[in-house]
Amino acid sequence: MPSTTRVLMLIASVVNRNPRTVTRNRNTKWTMAGCLIVLVTTVGTMSAQTSQDHAATVVGHVLDPLGGAIAHATATLLHDEQSVTDTTTDESGRFSLASAESGRYRVRVEAPGFEPRDTY
């Protein structure tokens, strides 16, 4: 069965122009800091003979602005503002959201002490 795989990498980040401020006011900055979200979307195309919809898996790595992993963050896959599925990041900040039909999706990541971040 022929199949193709496409990989799409999206990076959403908040750039801090003054790293010293983060060091001095770490608690304040952590509360307002954004998450660095790296999403790698792998889409496998099914053969036309199977008569099945396309399926996708979204995997990602959630990091704080200094590059540290954010464990136990909630990653939610949204389609037309409806939640399709969600999961929690592991100890290394990684997550996987599976079984999505083809289409345009948004991933929202939320973690205590951080502002929620969305990426398309």
N, C-alpha and C positions, 0 to 999 in steps of 0.2 A: 504494500500500500504506500503510495507516495505521500510524503508529508514534508512540510517546510517549517522551519522554526525562525521566528523573528525575535530579536531581543531589543528592548527599548529601555533606556536608562534615563530616569528623571531625577534631577537633583533640586531640592528646595532647601534653601538655607538662609539663615540670618547672619549677616556679616557684622562683626563687632569691630568698629574702627579704633577702639582704644582698649587693648587687652589688659592694661593696668587696672582699669575700672572693674573688670571682672574679678581680678585678684583682691582688690580692696573691698568691694561690695558684693561678694560672691552670692550671698543669700538673696539680695535684691535682684541681682542680674539673673540668677537661676530662675526666679519666679517669673520674670518677664522674657526670658530667653526662648528662642524658637528651637525647634528640633531640626537636625539635619536628617533628611529622609532620602535614602537612596532606594529607589525601586527598580527592580529589574523584572520586566514583564516578559514572560516567555509564552508565545502563542504557537500552538501546534495546529496545523490545518489538517483536518480529516479529509479523506478521500470522498469525492462526490458520490461514490457507490454506496457509502454507508448511510446516507440520508440523515446524518446527525448534524446538529449545530456545532459550530466551532467552540472549542473550550479553551480556557486560559487559566494560568496560575500566576498570581502576583506574589513575588517574594521581595523582601526588603530588609534593611538594616537601619535601625533607629539610633541616631547618635546625638549627643548634646553638642553645643557649639565648640567645645574643646576636643571633640572626637571620642568622648567616652560613651560606651554603650548604655542605652536606657532599657533596663530590664522591666518587665511587667507593665509595659505601655499597652494600650488597647489600639489595635489597628482595625479599621472598619472599611469594608468595600461598599461603596454607594453607587447606585444606578438610578437616575431620575429622582434623586433625593431620597431614595428608599434604601435601607440597609439590606445588602445581599447576604453578607456573612461578616463575621468578625473573629478576631483571635487576640491572644496576648503574646507579647514578645518574650523570648527566652532570656536566660541570663546574659547572653552576648548581644541582646537587642535585636535578634533576627525574628522574622515572622514569615508566614506563608498563608495566602488566601487562595483557595482552589475552587474549581467547578463553576466558573463564571462563563456565561454565554458571551459570544462576541458582541462588542458594542463599546461605547465610551463610558468609562468609569472614573470615579474619584476615590482616592484613599485618604481617610482621615486618621491621624495618629494623635492620641491623647495620653498624657501622663501627668501624675500629680507633680505640681511645681513648675509645669511648663504650659505655655499657651498651646491650644490645639492647632495642628497644622494640616492643611489639605494639599494634595497634589493630584494632577490629572495625568 
